[in-house]
């Protein structure tokens, strides 16, 4: 009896394991200098450096150098249908294929000498269908459709995009007759098929309106584009969130009525006003009531935007109160609450939080040690970011203000970073380890949209929320003028 019980438990555990994993084997017909990476695209909000919460987590789950081996097998954790990106680099070709993976899949992918790929194994037909009819995104089709960047009118691209939509729909109807119905796969196919042509049409039409120049659209032009979106977009089942094109268009569609009610000032620092954010939050909650995943997606997106893109925390506090009532167990609500708390402490007059960073010579430098002279602190998310654009301000205000460039680029070793940190008068370069980047997130709410901070000689904040502006950083210069007296 014990043996039977043990056998049942063993079979149950194997079944549970299969329901939460997928197996993928990558093989090559002939070894050579080819690199293949498989990246999972898990659609859920998660903390992401510089933007608060990101709506999809891209994580490498497999990487193979076919110069070293002819095959590689991996068992990946998978508890729900998910899109993946198969990236190929070699033989003078860089290409990405989209995969649709489900728990229990056992897929083998073979790369031929002619750079083509074939799929075998459980649910291989779904991958073959995507390979034949879907590239990574709509922008990959532009050169295929003859798009010419220097040309104002590319209307022929719109016609070809519409033709592709028809081909996809006809092919999918045929595909369904020979393959089991999978709601998530169908949602991805139909959502992407519906939204990509709309995005392409808007791109082409907008370039015609701008006549390929950097210019703002007038009210009539904006209304024309928005009317097309309102007419074309249709809410699809929740699994449509697997499609990035659909997620982008869902947000665009939801936002239009609110920005029409609360239009933006051309000089605003952010894209959506506080009034419009409150309105689109309420609109999303009402309109998506029958689509719980999409409702939560939009409410989380607008809350995160309010907490990160707008310096004032009042709008975020208002939305968070409703969000926590609607989703009391959400980790996203907890994350945003902590972010709001941090931002509330970074108001003018607050003392700079002390953090220990490293100089190019590996010596420790504290933020507190910077007192004695006003400081322009610059958070750099890549090596050398912002330095060329601030050179003129360094020359103009450097005698009275120290410019401190703080590297917050994760994964870059001190030994690599210091090779590019060129010291010059009135400029300091400081490096944050991955651990200290987390500290800076907690203490300074570092955000890629607001990379600049100005403090006075006593270390008190003048303005933490200074955006990068083009062609000139006028807001930053105005704050520098205050302290450089």
C-alpha positions in Angstrom: 0.0 0.0 0.0 2.9 2.4 0.9 4.5 1.7 -2.5 1.2 2.5 -4.3 0.8 5.7 -2.4 4.4 6.7 -3.1 3.9 5.9 -6.8 0.8 8.1 -6.9 2.6 11.0 -5.2 5.5 10.6 -7.6 3.2 10.7 -10.6 1.4 13.7 -9.1 4.6 15.6 -8.6 5.8 14.9 -12.1 2.4 16.1 -13.4 2.6 19.3 -11.3 6.2 19.9 -12.5 5.1 19.6 -16.2 2.2 22.0 -15.6 4.7 24.7 -14.4 7.6 24.2 -16.9 8.4 24.0 -20.6 11.3 22.3 -22.2 13.2 24.0 -25.1 16.0 22.5 -27.1 18.1 24.6 -29.5 20.1 22.8 -32.2 22.2 23.8 -35.2 22.8 21.9 -38.4 26.4 23.0 -38.6 28.4 24.6 -35.8 29.8 28.1 -36.4 29.9 31.7 -35.0 26.2 32.0 -34.2 24.7 33.2 -30.9 21.1 32.6 -30.0 19.3 34.0 -26.9 15.9 33.2 -25.7 14.2 36.0 -23.8 10.9 35.6 -21.9 8.4 38.4 -22.0 6.4 38.2 -18.8 3.6 40.8 -18.8 3.3 42.0 -15.3 4.4 45.2 -13.5 7.7 45.0 -11.7 10.2 47.6 -10.3 12.5 48.8 -13.0 15.4 51.3 -12.5 14.5 54.8 -13.6 10.8 54.4 -14.4 9.2 53.0 -11.3 7.2 50.0 -12.6 7.7 48.5 -16.0 4.8 46.6 -17.6 6.8 43.6 -18.9 9.8 41.8 -17.6 12.3 40.7 -20.2 14.5 38.0 -18.9 17.1 35.9 -20.7 16.3 32.2 -20.0 18.8 30.6 -22.5 21.9 31.6 -24.4 23.9 29.4 -26.7 27.1 30.0 -28.6 27.0 27.5 -31.5 30.7 27.9 -32.1 31.1 25.9 -28.8 28.3 23.4 -28.9 25.8 22.0 -31.3 22.8 21.9 -29.0 21.5 23.1 -25.7 18.5 22.1 -23.7 16.7 24.0 -20.9 13.7 23.5 -18.7 12.2 26.9 -17.9 9.6 27.8 -15.2 6.3 28.7 -16.9 3.0 28.7 -15.1 1.0 30.6 -17.8 1.0 31.2 -21.6 3.8 33.6 -22.4 5.5 35.2 -25.4 9.2 34.8 -25.9 11.7 36.4 -28.2 14.2 34.2 -30.0 17.2 36.4 -31.0 19.7 35.1 -33.6 23.0 36.7 -34.4 25.5 35.3 -36.9 26.3 34.8 -40.5 25.8 38.5 -41.1 22.2 38.3 -39.9 20.5 39.6 -36.8 16.9 38.5 -36.4 14.2 38.0 -33.8 11.3 35.5 -33.9 8.4 35.5 -31.6 7.4 32.3 -29.8 4.2 31.4 -27.9 5.0 29.0 -25.1 2.6 27.2 -22.7 3.2 25.1 -19.6 4.0 21.5 -20.7 5.5 22.4 -24.1 8.4 20.4 -25.3 9.9 22.3 -28.3 13.0 21.7 -30.4 14.2 24.5 -32.6 16.8 23.8 -35.3 18.8 26.5 -37.1 19.8 25.5 -40.7 22.9 26.7 -42.6 20.7 29.1 -44.6 19.7 30.9 -41.4 16.2 29.4 -41.5 14.6 27.7 -38.5 12.3 24.8 -38.1 10.2 23.7 -35.1 9.3 20.2 -33.9 7.7 18.9 -30.8 4.6 19.7 -28.8 2.8 22.8 -30.1 5.4 23.4 -32.8 2.7 24.5 -35.2 2.0 27.6 -33.2 5.6 28.7 -33.5 5.7 28.0 -37.3 2.5 30.1 -37.7 4.1 33.0 -35.9 7.3 32.6 -37.9 5.4 32.8 -41.1 3.1 35.7 -40.3 4.6 37.8 -37.5 7.8 39.7 -37.0 8.9 41.2 -33.7 6.8 44.3 -34.1 5.2 46.5 -36.8 8.4 48.6 -37.3 10.2 45.5 -38.6 7.9 45.5 -41.6 8.6 49.1 -42.7 11.7 48.3 -44.8 9.9 45.2 -46.2 7.0 47.5 -47.3 9.4 49.9 -49.0 9.3 52.6 -46.3 11.7 55.5 -47.1 12.6 57.7 -44.1 13.6 60.7 -46.3 10.3 60.6 -48.2 7.4 62.6 -46.8 4.6 60.4 -48.3 4.8 56.7 -47.6 1.1 55.9 -48.1 2.0 52.7 -50.0 3.1 51.3 -46.7 -0.4 51.7 -45.3 -1.9 49.6 -48.1 0.6 46.8 -47.6 0.0 46.8 -43.9 -3.7 46.5 -44.5 -3.0 43.6 -46.9 -0.9 41.9 -44.3 -3.8 42.1 -41.9 -6.1 40.4 -44.4 -3.5 37.7 -45.1 -3.0 37.0 -41.3 -6.7 36.7 -40.7 -7.2 34.3 -43.6 -4.2 32.2 -42.5 -5.4 32.1 -38.9 -8.9 30.9 -39.9 -7.2 28.0 -41.8 -4.8 27.4 -38.9 -7.7 27.0 -36.5 -9.3 24.1 -38.5 -6.2 22.0 -38.0 -5.0 23.0 -34.5 -6.6 23.0 -31.0 -8.0 26.3 -29.9 -5.8 28.2 -27.4 -7.5 31.3 -26.2 -4.3 33.1 -25.2 -2.7 32.4 -28.7 -5.9 33.6 -30.5 -6.0 36.8 -28.4 -2.3 37.5 -29.2 -2.8 36.9 -33.0 -6.1 38.9 -33.3 -4.9 41.7 -31.0 -1.6 42.2 -32.8 -3.3 41.8 -36.2 -5.8 44.5 -35.4 -3.5 47.1 -33.7 -0.3 46.9 -35.8 -1.9 48.4 -38.9 -3.5 51.2 -36.9 -0.1 52.1 -35.4 1.5 52.0 -38.8 -1.2 54.1 -40.3 -0.8 56.7 -37.6 3.0 56.7 -38.0 2.8 57.3 -41.7 0.0 59.9 -41.5 1.8 61.8 -38.7 5.0 62.1 -40.8 3.0 63.5 -43.7 1.5 66.1 -41.3 4.9 67.1 -40.0 6.4 66.9 -43.5 9.3 65.0 -41.9 10.2 68.0 -39.7 10.5 68.2 -36.0 7.3 70.2 -35.4 4.2 70.0 -33.1 0.9 69.0 -34.6 -1.8 71.5 -34.5 -5.2 70.8 -32.9 -6.9 69.8 -36.1 -4.1 67.3 -37.0 -4.1 65.8 -33.5 -7.9 65.4 -33.6 -7.7 63.6 -37.0 -5.2 61.0 -35.6 -7.2 60.6 -32.4 -10.5 60.2 -34.2 -9.0 57.3 -36.1 -7.8 55.6 -32.9 -11.2 56.0 -31.3 -12.9 54.6 -34.3 -10.5 51.7 -34.9 -9.7 50.4 -31.4 -11.8 47.6 -30.0 -11.4 46.1 -26.5 -10.4 42.4 -26.8 -10.2 39.6 -24.2 -7.7 40.0 -21.3 -5.2 37.7 -22.9 -4.6 40.3 -25.6 -2.3 42.0 -23.1 0.3 39.5 -24.4 0.6 41.8 -27.4 2.8 44.8 -26.9 1.1 46.6 -29.8 -2.3 46.0 -28.1 -1.0 47.3 -24.7 0.3 50.5 -26.4 -2.9 51.1 -28.3 -5.1 50.3 -25.2 -3.4 53.1 -23.2 -3.6 55.5 -26.2 -7.3 54.8 -26.7 -8.1 55.2 -23.0 -6.1 58.5 -22.7 -7.6 60.4 -25.6 -11.0 61.5 -24.0 -9.1 62.8 -20.9 -6.5 64.8 -22.7 -9.3 66.3 -24.8 -11.0 67.5 -21.6 -7.7 68.6 -20.0 -5.3 69.6 -22.8 -1.7 70.1 -22.0 0.2 73.3 -21.9 3.0 73.1 -24.5 5.6 74.0 -21.8 4.6 71.3 -19.4 7.3 69.1 -18.0 5.3 65.9 -18.4 3.0 64.4 -20.9 -0.2 64.0 -18.9 -1.6 66.7 -16.6 -2.7 65.7 -13.0 -6.3 66.4 -13.9 -6.2 64.2 -17.0 -4.6 61.4 -14.9 -7.4 61.4 -12.4 -9.9 61.4 -15.3 -8.3 58.6 -17.3 -7.9 56.5 -14.1 -11.7 56.8 -13.5 -12.5 56.2 -17.2 -10.3 53.0 -17.2 -11.9 51.7 -14.1 -15.4 52.1 -15.5 -14.8 51.1 -19.2 -12.7 48.0 -18.4 -14.9 46.8 -15.5 -15.7 43.6 -17.5 -12.0 43.0 -18.2 -10.4 42.6 -14.8 -6.8 42.1 -16.0 -6.9 45.0 -18.4 -8.5 47.2 -15.7 -5.8 46.4 -13.3 -3.2 46.9 -16.0 -4.4 50.4 -16.8 -5.0 51.5 -13.2 -1.5 50.3 -12.3 0.0 52.1 -15.3 -1.7 55.5 -14.5 -0.8 55.2 -10.8 2.8 54.5 -11.6 2.8 57.5 -14.0 1.4 59.8 -11.4 4.0 58.6 -8.9 7.0 58.9 -11.2 6.4 61.4 -14.0 4.8 64.2 -11.9 7.0 65.8 -9.2 4.1 66.7 -6.9 2.9 63.6 -5.0 -0.7 64.8 -4.4 -2.1 63.2 -7.5 -0.4 59.9 -6.8 -1.7 59.9 -3.2 -5.2 60.4 -4.5 -5.0 57.6 -6.9 -3.2 55.3 -4.5 -6.1 55.6 -2.0 -8.5 54.2 -4.5 -6.0 51.6 -5.8 -5.3 50.2 -2.3 -9.1 49.8 -1.8 -9.5 48.1 -5.2 -6.4 45.9 -4.9 -5.6 45.7 -1.1 -3.1 42.8 -1.6 -1.2 44.3 -4.5 2.6 44.5 -4.1 2.4 47.3 -6.7 0.4 49.4 -4.3 3.0 48.8 -1.6 5.8 49.8 -3.9 4.1 53.0 -5.0 3.3 53.9 -1.4 7.0 53.6 -0.5 7.9 55.7 -3.6 5.5 58.4 -2.6 6.9 58.5 0.9 10.5 58.9 -0.5 9.4 61.7 -2.9 7.6 63.5 0.0 11.0 63.8 1.7 12.7 65.3 -1.4 11.1 68.7 -1.3 12.9 72.0 -1.3 14.7 72.7 1.9 15.2 69.0 2.8 18.7 67.9 3.7 20.5 65.6 1.2 20.5 62.0 2.4 24.0 60.8 3.0 25.2 57.9 0.9 28.8 56.6 0.4 29.9 56.3 -3.2 33.3 55.6 -4.8 35.6 58.0 -6.8 37.6 56.8 -9.8 40.6 56.1 -7.5 38.3 53.8 -5.4 38.3 56.2 -2.4 35.0 56.6 -0.5 33.1 59.8 -1.0 30.1 60.7 1.1 27.3 63.0 -0.2 27.7 65.0 3.0 31.3 65.8 2.1 30.1 67.7 -0.9 28.9 70.5 1.3 30.6 73.9 1.2 29.7 74.7 -2.4 26.4 74.4 -4.3 26.0 71.1 -6.1 24.4 70.0 -9.4 24.0 66.3 -9.0 23.5 64.3 -12.2 22.2 60.7 -12.2 23.7 58.9 -15.2 22.0 55.7 -16.4 24.8 54.9 -18.9 28.4 55.8 -19.1 29.0 59.5 -19.9 25.3 60.2 -20.1 24.4 64.0 -20.0 28.1 65.1 -19.8 28.3 66.5 -23.4 25.0 68.4 -23.1 26.0 70.0 -19.8 29.5 71.1 -20.8 28.3 74.6 -21.5 26.6 74.9 -18.1 29.8 73.6 -16.5 31.8 76.3 -18.2 29.3 79.0 -17.2 28.6 78.0 -13.6 31.5 75.8 -12.6 33.3 78.4 -10.6 30.4 78.6 -8.2 28.8 75.1 -8.5 30.2 71.6 -8.4 28.9 69.3 -11.0 28.7 65.7 -9.6 28.0 62.9 -12.1 26.7 59.8 -10.2 26.8 56.6 -12.2 23.7 54.5 -11.5 24.1 52.1 -14.4 23.7 48.6 -13.0 26.1 45.9 -13.9 29.0 48.1 -14.9 32.1 47.4 -12.8 34.1 50.2 -11.2 37.2 49.1 -13.2 35.3 49.7 -16.5 33.5 52.9 -15.4 36.6 54.7 -14.2 38.3 54.4 -17.6 35.7 56.9 -18.9 35.5 59.2 -15.8 37.7 62.1 -16.9 38.2 64.5 -14.1 38.2 68.3 -14.8 37.9 71.4 -12.7 34.7 71.7 -10.7 33.5 68.2 -11.7 33.4 65.0 -9.7 32.5 61.5 -10.9 31.1 59.0 -8.4 30.2 55.4 -8.9 27.4 53.5 -7.2 27.6 49.7 -6.8 24.5 47.7 -7.6 23.8 47.7 -3.8 24.2 51.4 -3.6 21.9 51.9 -6.6 19.2 50.4 -4.5 20.0 52.8 -1.7 19.8 55.7 -4.1 16.5 54.5 -5.3 15.2 54.5 -1.7 16.8 57.8 -0.8 16.6 59.8 -4.0 13.9 58.1 -6.1 16.2 58.2 -9.1 14.2 58.5 -12.2 15.4 58.7 -15.8 12.9 61.5 -16.6 14.3 63.7 -13.7 18.1 63.1 -13.7 19.2 66.5 -12.2 19.2 67.7 -8.6 20.4 71.1 -7.4 21.4 71.7 -3.7 22.8 74.7 -1.9 26.1 74.9 -0.2 24.7 73.6 3.1 23.4 70.4 1.4 19.7 71.5 1.3 17.7 70.6 -1.8 16.7 73.5 -4.1 15.0 71.3 -6.6 15.1 67.5 -6.9 12.8 67.2 -9.9 14.6 68.8 -12.8 13.9 67.2 -16.2 16.2 66.8 -19.2 15.0 69.3 -21.8 15.8 69.8 -25.5 17.5 71.7 -27.0 18.5 73.5 -23.8 18.1 72.6 -20.2 16.3 75.8 -19.2 14.9 74.6 -16.0 18.2 73.3 -14.8 19.9 76.6 -15.7 17.2 78.6 -13.8 18.0 76.6 -10.7 21.7 77.0 -11.1 21.3 80.7 -11.3 19.6 80.7 -7.9 22.6 79.0 -6.2 25.4 80.6 -8.2 25.0 84.1 -6.7 
